Amino acid sequence: MRKTPVIIIYIALMTLIVVASNFLVQFPVNARIAGIDLADILTWGAFSYPVAFLVTDLTNRQFGPSAARRVVFAGFVVGVSLSFFTAVPRIAIASGTAYLVGQLLDISVFNRLRRQAWWRAPLTGSLVGSVLDTAIFFSLAFAAFFVFLGPNDDFALEASAILGVLPADAPRWVSWAISDFAVKMLIGLVMLLPYGALMSVVKPMPAADAVPAKA
């Protein structure tokens, strides 16, 4: 299979995920679990965005880290462009920075673990990338310290019970970050199913398989 057409497909998938996530982030999850009102802490964008890690990992598996970075940068251009049209600059900066750093970390971790058990590289890469992605986005977007990026969101900084049910209080954005990361972990586990199912189809090209584990 020729490389260029497949890379274009991966770029199209990444673009679709970024666009869908930018759209779905407008809609809260109207449900309650264990007394937690999810509409206060979670949007549907949290469920679509982690699929980006699957696209990155499949690209990395098939073509290696250089191709995966090209796919990520294409998604970055689309994501940042959309964010500046649909959100305030501070949110756009936070979103673009978190996406880029999280995805590039995923590529690096995946590449180091690519010769180990089949599930270890995609799971570890997506989880480590998600930690950084979540921490960067919610800190840059809402933490008072980063006011130099744009005005603080008073609602996000108001103290409230963590997740709406725990006895400890914290700024609302902390609950948003916790719930977002929990969903990313869940989706990261679920994405092992399509990744495993596609392993026999998405086979590493010789150049990708020859990439040193420390690269």
QUIURNOR-V798091 format. One record per backbone hydrogen bond with DSSP energy under -1.0 kcal/mol. NH is the residue of the N-H (numbers start at 1). CO is the residue of the C=O. E is the energy in kcal/mol with one decimal. If there is no record, write none. Layout:
# QUIURNOR-V798091
nh: (NH | NH)
co: (CO | CO)
e: (E | E)
This chain:
# QUIURNOR-V798091
nh: (7 | 8 | 9 | 10 | 11 | 12 | 13 | 14 | 15 | 16 | 17 | 18 | 19 | 20 | 21 | 22 | 23 | 24 | 25 | 26 | 27 | 29 | 31 | 33 | 36 | 38 | 38 | 40 | 41 | 42 | 44 | 46 | 47 | 48 | 49 | 51 | 52 | 53 | 55 | 56 | 57 | 58 | 59 | 60 | 61 | 62 | 63 | 64 | 68 | 69 | 70 | 71 | 72 | 73 | 74 | 75 | 76 | 77 | 78 | 79 | 80 | 81 | 82 | 83 | 84 | 86 | 87 | 92 | 93 | 94 | 95 | 96 | 97 | 98 | 99 | 100 | 101 | 102 | 103 | 104 | 105 | 106 | 107 | 108 | 109 | 110 | 111 | 112 | 113 | 116 | 120 | 123 | 124 | 125 | 126 | 127 | 128 | 129 | 130 | 131 | 132 | 133 | 134 | 135 | 136 | 137 | 138 | 139 | 140 | 141 | 142 | 143 | 146 | 147 | 149 | 150 | 157 | 160 | 162 | 164 | 165 | 166 | 170 | 172 | 173 | 174 | 176 | 177 | 178 | 179 | 180 | 181 | 182 | 183 | 184 | 185 | 186 | 187 | 188 | 189 | 190 | 191 | 192 | 193 | 195 | 196 | 197 | 198 | 201 | 202 | 203 | 205 | 209 | 210 | 211 | 215)
co: (3 | 4 | 5 | 6 | 7 | 8 | 9 | 10 | 11 | 12 | 13 | 14 | 15 | 16 | 17 | 18 | 19 | 20 | 21 | 23 | 24 | 42 | 29 | 36 | 33 | 31 | 36 | 37 | 38 | 38 | 27 | 43 | 44 | 44 | 45 | 48 | 49 | 50 | 51 | 52 | 53 | 54 | 55 | 56 | 57 | 58 | 59 | 60 | 64 | 65 | 66 | 67 | 68 | 69 | 70 | 71 | 72 | 73 | 74 | 75 | 76 | 77 | 78 | 79 | 80 | 82 | 83 | 88 | 89 | 90 | 91 | 92 | 93 | 94 | 95 | 96 | 97 | 98 | 99 | 100 | 101 | 102 | 103 | 104 | 105 | 106 | 107 | 108 | 109 | 113 | 117 | 119 | 120 | 121 | 122 | 123 | 124 | 125 | 126 | 127 | 128 | 129 | 130 | 131 | 132 | 133 | 134 | 135 | 136 | 137 | 138 | 139 | 143 | 144 | 146 | 147 | 153 | 170 | 168 | 161 | 162 | 162 | 160 | 158 | 156 | 171 | 172 | 173 | 174 | 175 | 176 | 177 | 178 | 179 | 180 | 181 | 182 | 183 | 184 | 185 | 186 | 187 | 189 | 190 | 191 | 192 | 193 | 194 | 198 | 198 | 201 | 62 | 205 | 206 | 208 | 212)
e: (-2.4 | -2.2 | -1.7 | -2.3 | -2.6 | -2.5 | -2.5 | -2.6 | -2.6 | -2.4 | -2.3 | -2.4 | -2.7 | -2.8 | -2.5 | -2.2 | -1.6 | -3.2 | -1.7 | -1.4 | -2.0 | -2.2 | -1.7 | -1.9 | -2.4 | -2.3 | -1.1 | -1.6 | -1.2 | -2.2 | -2.4 | -1.4 | -1.3 | -1.1 | -2.3 | -1.3 | -2.4 | -1.5 | -1.8 | -2.4 | -2.5 | -2.5 | -2.1 | -2.5 | -2.7 | -2.3 | -3.1 | -1.5 | -1.7 | -2.4 | -1.6 | -1.9 | -2.3 | -2.8 | -2.0 | -2.1 | -2.2 | -2.3 | -2.0 | -3.0 | -2.9 | -2.1 | -2.6 | -2.5 | -2.2 | -1.9 | -2.4 | -2.1 | -2.8 | -2.4 | -2.9 | -2.6 | -2.5 | -2.4 | -2.4 | -2.4 | -2.5 | -2.5 | -2.5 | -2.2 | -2.1 | -2.0 | -2.1 | -2.0 | -2.7 | -2.8 | -2.2 | -1.6 | -1.4 | -2.1 | -1.5 | -2.1 | -2.4 | -2.2 | -2.0 | -2.3 | -2.7 | -2.4 | -2.1 | -1.9 | -1.8 | -2.7 | -2.8 | -2.4 | -2.8 | -2.5 | -2.1 | -1.6 | -2.6 | -2.7 | -1.8 | -1.5 | -1.4 | -1.3 | -2.0 | -1.6 | -1.6 | -2.2 | -2.6 | -2.6 | -1.5 | -2.3 | -2.2 | -1.7 | -2.0 | -1.8 | -1.8 | -2.2 | -2.4 | -2.4 | -2.2 | -2.5 | -2.2 | -2.0 | -2.1 | -2.4 | -2.1 | -3.1 | -2.3 | -1.8 | -2.2 | -2.8 | -1.2 | -1.8 | -1.9 | -2.8 | -2.3 | -1.8 | -1.1 | -3.8 | -1.4 | -2.5 | -2.5 | -1.3 | -1.4 | -1.6)
